[in-house]
C-alpha cells in the first residue's frame, strides 16, 4: 500500500516546483484538469463532487494530525525520561547522612508545619461556611418559609405544590353550602381569577410560570373552592402562586422522595438530577453538568500535555 501511495510523488513534486503561486496554483491546475478532461463536476448527483473532495481532505487531514500527535508524544516521552534521569541523578547527589539529633529536629519541624497547615485549612473551611451562610441569608431576605406542602398559607387561601402540579384551596365565607354556579373561576395560561359570583375576586393575578389549561380542574369541597393546576415546566419549584404574593424560599423546599416512584423513568431521572444539582449548589460543589465539563477538560489536558492551560479561563 505504501508503494502505491507514493508512486506519483516525483511527478507531483515536479508540478509543485513549477507552480510559483504555491498551493493555490497547484490546486487550480488539478481542478482545471478535472474540469477539462473529466465529467467530475457534472457527472454525479448534485453535491457529489464537493462531498468526495471533503471526504478525501478529512481522511488525509486525520492521518497528518495523528502523525503529528504521535511525534509529539514520542518527543514528550523522551523529554520526560531525560528529566526523570536528571532528577534521579540530582537526588542521588544530594543524599547526605544526618545525625540522630538533626533527624529529630527535622521531624519536629515537619510536625509543626503540618499542625499549622491543618489549622489554616480548618480556619479556611470555617470562613467559607460563614460566607455561604451569609450568601444564603442574603438570598432568603424577604422570603417566607414554605409550608408542609412546599407552598404557602396566606390570609385568603392556601397552596401546595409538587414538581408537576399545584393545589390551591380557597375558603368561601358563606352561610350556605356553595355550588358550582355560586363561584367564578377563570383559569388562563398565565392568569387566574377566582371567587364568589357577585363579589370581588378572592384571587386575581398573574402566574409566575405557565400552566397547562387542558389539565387544570376545579371543584367545590364543602365550603372550599379547590383548584388543581398542572405546570408546563415540571422541573422547577414555584416561589409564589401569583406574582402579587410574597415569595417562598425554594431552597427550603422538602420534596417527598416517595413520590419519585410515581414518575416515569425519564422524568424521574431528570428530577433526581435536579435535586442532586440543588444539593451540590448549596454545598458549593459543581453540578452534574459542570462536573462533566471538568472531566472532559481534564481528559483533554491529559491527552495534550504539550498545551499550556495555566493562563486559560474556563466557564
C-alpha positions, 0 to 999 in steps of 0.5 A, a space after each residue: 500500500 505504501 508503494 502505491 501511495 507514493 508512486 506519483 510523488 516525483 511527478 507531483 513534486 515536479 508540478 509543485 516546483 513549477 507552480 510559483 503561486 504555491 498551493 493555490 496554483 497547484 490546486 487550480 491546475 488539478 481542478 482545471 484538469 478535472 474540469 477539462 478532461 473529466 465529467 467530475 463536476 457534472 457527472 454525479 448527483 448534485 453535491 457529489 463532487 464537493 462531498 468526495 473532495 471533503 471526504 478525501 481532505 478529512 481522511 488525509 487531514 486525520 492521518 497528518 494530525 495523528 502523525 503529528 500527535 504521535 511525534 509529539 508524544 514520542 518527543 514528550 516521552 523522551 523529554 520526560 525520561 531525560 528529566 526523570 534521569 536528571 532528577 534521579 541523578 540530582 537526588 542521588 547527589 544530594 543524599 547526605 547522612 544526618 545525625 540522630 539529633 538533626 533527624 529529630 529536629 527535622 521531624 519536629 519541624 515537619 510536625 509543626 508545619 503540618 499542625 499549622 497547615 491543618 489549622 489554616 485549612 480548618 480556619 479556611 473551611 470555617 470562613 467559607 461556611 460563614 460566607 455561604 451562610 451569609 450568601 444564603 441569608 442574603 438570598 432568603 431576605 424577604 422570603 417566607 418559609 414554605 409550608 408542609 406542602 412546599 407552598 404557602 398559607 396566606 390570609 385568603 387561601 392556601 397552596 401546595 405544590 409538587 414538581 408537576 402540579 399545584 393545589 390551591 384551596 380557597 375558603 368561601 365565607 358563606 352561610 350556605 353550602 356553595 355550588 358550582 354556579 355560586 363561584 367564578 373561576 377563570 383559569 388562563 395560561 398565565 392568569 387566574 381569577 377566582 371567587 364568589 359570583 357577585 363579589 370581588 375576586 378572592 384571587 386575581 393575578 398573574 402566574 409566575 410560570 405557565 400552566 397547562 389549561 387542558 389539565 387544570 380542574 376545579 371543584 367545590 369541597 364543602 365550603 372550599 373552592 379547590 383548584 388543581 393546576 398542572 405546570 408546563 415546566 415540571 422541573 422547577 419549584 414555584 416561589 409564589 402562586 401569583 406574582 402579587 404574593 410574597 415569595 417562598 424560599 425554594 431552597 427550603 423546599 422538602 420534596 417527598 422522595 416517595 413520590 419519585 416512584 410515581 414518575 416515569 423513568 425519564 422524568 424521574 431521572 431528570 428530577 433526581 438530577 435536579 435535586 442532586 444539582 440543588 444539593 451540590 449548589 448549596 454545598 458549593 460543589 459543581 453540578 452534574 453538568 459542570 462536573 462533566 465539563 471538568 472531566 472532559 477538560 481534564 481528559 483533554 489536558 491529559 491527552 495534550 500535555 504539550 498545551 499550556 492551560 495555566 493562563 486559560 479561563 474556563 466557564 
